[in-house]
Amino acid sequence: MTPTYSIKQYIHDHVNSQFNVEKDSLPFPTETKSYTKGARLTKYGDVEEFAYLITEGIAAIHSFSDEGPDVILGFFLPGQFVSAYTSYITRQESDVEVVAITPLKVEVIRRQDIRAANAAGDPIALQLSLFATEGAYAFQSYQIKDHKRLKPYPRFLKLLAAQPILFQQLSLTMIAKFIGVTRETLSRWWNDDKKS
């Protein structure tokens, strides 16, 4: 299983290094949830109400395409926020799903709770909103655009460099689906890379 992470640790690492993980309290409530492999955290058509910090496991963003449903647009690891961000921000129905690719544990922030802390002027909540929503939305958008822009082999190399843990915890079939090649092609690339 991948290492455990928390929203408090995320705040310390990315928002405010003066935040004491052991002593300081969060300005909004959170909830810890577990999902089985294949569970959908957000479904197509939902209006997203949550931001999920992955504490253990791997999640993915799925979408429809011309090839049909269930195109993987990106993977998310412990220490990363994931959400159907377009829906979260615009309040429109989601055009993607957030799916647990492995057994998954998350720490959840409700949109209304972080907005209430923002309205009260809490600086941690304001900064976290920028990182966990707008910043994560920008990252997710970049990841999706980059995925569509790159051809399969450069996509493989980039994924291997950025998220090597995926090759240890996911099937080559799933990764091949994300990259857009057959399992056999990915296996050949993977074996060639291990030799070099």
Beta strands, then each sheet from edge to edge (+ up, - down):
strand 1: 31-35
strand 2: 40-42
strand 3: 50-56
strand 4: 59-65
strand 5: 68-76
strand 6: 81-82
strand 7: 96-100
strand 8: 104-110
sheet 1: 1+ 8- 3+ 6-
sheet 2: 2+ 7- 4+ 5-
end
